[in-house]
């Protein structure tokens, strides 16, 4: 490891300089709203406020899968929250998610609106609401939820750890990249071995465990997330590659990945979704939204 000037932490940390990096303008050590902004409400009972990051994709994929399975009550409006512009710190969004992270869901199907935040919570809420993609047999349900929360626990290492230091940090720190690359490869190995024993993450059924894991681990092996496919040698994880391809072949997954997406090929972006017809006539074309 190259020699670097040793950093001695102060006795008490204070926020007195920008952190640098791609997300420096929205990172801060306090919570709460920074400005007043009400959220729009569409015509459907389910109102989603999100952006097409891996965490956002989890929810839109599930919603599209529910609709494909015939659950008409899963119709939804998906509103774009531009996290790089700080939309998640508006008062309306903070009222739904005090943690100011996308996605956030308002379920207005009952007599009183219900707010749901954190992706595992949203996936469970929807799966239980419609009785789909979550097994009811106790052992199968426990297996599914174990892998769902495994993914939730692994995300900080993959995204906030490896992804941040490898792709977004203003300075490349060998120790940090090595530390999180090692953990990311360990997690890939965990998932690859599991998928070597079963078709889907939690067993014989396609569940919310697959839907939660796919945007992150499928993103690494299939879409070169963080530009790190070669660095992590993701082609070595043959079972994950097979599984990622199998999920990507599902039409609902292709639709879900488009929703609230603002990067990549314009043909794969749908900034807002209010009706199934929006996939044919893009909402960004309708409203003339800025890029």
N, C-alpha and C positions, 0 to 999 in steps of 0.2 A: 504493500500500500504506500502511495506517495506521502511524503511528509507534508503535514499541514500545520498551520498555527493552531495551537490548542485553545479551545474555547472554555472559559471558566464561567459557569452560570452565575448570575448575580444572586444575592440572598433572597431578593423578592423580584420576580419578573414584572416588568412594566411594558406596556405597548407604546413605544415612543418612536417607532420607525416603521415604514411599510415593509411587509414581508417579501415583496418582490414576487416574481412568477406570474403565471397566466391569470390567476384568480385573486391577485393582491387587492384589487379594487373592491371586492365584496367580502373579504375575510376580516373579521373583527372579533374581539374577545367578549362581546356582550350580545345579548339577545334582544328581541323585541322589534317593533316596527320603527322604520326610519322616516316613513311618510304615510300620509293618508291616501288610500286607494281602495275603493270598493271593487270586488270581483264581479265580472259579468255572470249572469245566470241564463242558461239556455232552456230549451223546451223539454228536455228529458229529465227523469228523476235522478239520474246519476250525472253529477257534474265533476269533471276531472280537471285539475289545474296542474300542469306538468310541462316538462320538456323531454325530448327524445334521447335522454341519456340512458345508460344501461338500467338504472333504477326506474326511470319513467317507462321504458319499454316493457318491463315486467307487467305493469298494470294494463297497458293498452293491448298487449298480446292476450292476456286473460280475457279482457272484455270482448275482443274480436273472436276468440275461441268460444266464448259463451254464446255469442250471437250465431256463430256457425253451427253450434250444437242445437239451435232452435230456441234459445232463451230470449224471447223478445223483450223481456223486462230489463235486459242488459244494455239496451240502447243508451247512448251517452253523448254528452257534449264534452269535448276535450279542448280546453283553452290553453294557449301557449303562455308559459311563464318563462321569460327570458332571464335566466339566472345570472348571466354576465352583466346584465343591466340592473340587477338588484330588485327585480319584480317580487321576489320571495320575501322582501322586507316591507312590502306594502301592508297596511293595516288589515285589509280583508284577508290576505293570505295568512298572515300571522294568527288571525283569529281561528283559522282552520288548523294550522300547524305551528305551534309556538316555537318549534325548532327551526323554522324557516328553511326546510328542505323539500324539494319536490320528490315524488308527487304528493298531492293532497286531494282527498275525495270528499265531496258532500253527497250523502245519500238522502234525497228528498222524497223517497217513495213512501214514507210513513207519515203519521200525523205530526211528527216533529223531526226536523232535519238532524241527521247524524253526521258528525265529522269523523273522518278516519284518516290517520296519518301513520307513516312508516310502512314500507312496502309489504312486509310480511303480514302486518295487520290488515292492510287493504286486500291482499290476496285471500287471506282467510275469511274476511268479511264477505267478499263476493262469492267465494267457493261455497261457504255455508249458506248464504242467501239463496243461491240457485241449486244447491245440492249437486255440484259438479266439480270434477278435478281435485277432489279431496276424499279419499276413501273413508267409509264409515266403519268398516271392520276395525276393532281396536288396534290390533298389531300393525295393520297396514297404515292406519291413520298415524300412529306413533312414528312409524318409519318415515312417512312423508313429512311430518312436522319436524322430525329430527334433521332431515336434510334441508328443509326450508330454513331452519335457524342456523344450520351449519353455514349456509350461504350468507346469511345476514352477518354472522360472525367473521366470515372470511373476507368480506368486501373491504373493510378498512385496510387490510394488508395488500389486496390486489389494486384497488383504486387509490385510496388515500396514501398508501405506502409506496408500492412499486410504481404505479402509474404516475404519481406526483413527482417522485424523485427522478424517474427515468425520462419523463416527457415534459413536465411542466416547471420544475424547479429552476430558478434563475442560474444556479450553479450546480454542476454535476459533482455529487459527493460520492466517492467510491464506496465508502462504508455503507451509506444509506441504500444505494442501489444494490449492492451485494446482499445486504441483509434482507431486503424485501424481495429481491429476485429469488433468493433461496426459499423464502416462505411461499412465494407464489408457485414455484415449481413443486414444492411439497404438496400444496393444495391441489394442483393439477394432477399429481400422482395419486392423491386420495380419491379424487373423482374418477380418474381413469381406471383405477382398480375396481371401484364400485361398478362402473359401467362395463367392465369385463365380466362381471358376474350377473348382470341383469340388463334388460333392454333399456329400461328407463332408470332415472336416478333412484327412485324409491321402490323399484320392483318391476312388476309386469304391467303397470298402468302409467300412462302419461298424466302427470299431476302438476299441481302448483309448485312442487319441488323442481321439476324440469323448467317450468316457466320462470322461476326465480333464478336458477343457475345459468340458463342459456345466454341471456344478454351479456353476462360477465365472462364465463368460460368459453361459450360459443364465440363471443366477440374476440377473444384472444386467438383462438385457433382458426376462425373463419374470416374475420374482418380486420385482422392485423391491428387490433386495439393497441393504442399507444405507439404504433409502429414497431412493436416488439416481438413479432412472430419469429423472426430469425434469432434474435437475441435469446429468447426463451426456448428455442428449438421446439415449438409447439407441435410440429409434425410428428414428434416422437410419441405423442399421446393418441394412439390409434383409436382407442375406444371413444375418446372425447370427439375426435374428428368424425367418426361414424355417427355418433349421437347428434352432434351439431348439424350435420348434413340432413339427418332424418327430421329434425325439428324445422330446419329452414325450408324443407319441402312442403310444409303445411301452409296453405294459402292464408289462413288467419294470422300466422306469425309474420308473413310478409306484410300484411296490412298493418298489424300492430306496430311493427318496427318503423313504419312510415309516419305514424301519428306524432305530432309535435316535434318532428325531426327538422332541424335547421341546417344540417351539415351534409356534405357529400353530394352525390348526384341529385340534381333538382327533381328528377323523375321519381326519386325515392323519398321525397319530402311531402308531408302534408301538415302544414303548420297548425291548423285547427281542424277538428272533425266534429261535425254536427249531424251528419246523415251519411248513410252508406254511399250515397251518390257523390260525396265529396272526394272519394278516391278517383273518380273519373274527371270531375271538374274541381280542381284544387282550390281550397279556401283562400290561399294566398293570391290566387288570380282574381277571386271574387271581391276581396276586400282591398286589394292593392297594398297589402302589408309590406313594410320595409324589410329589407334583408338584413 
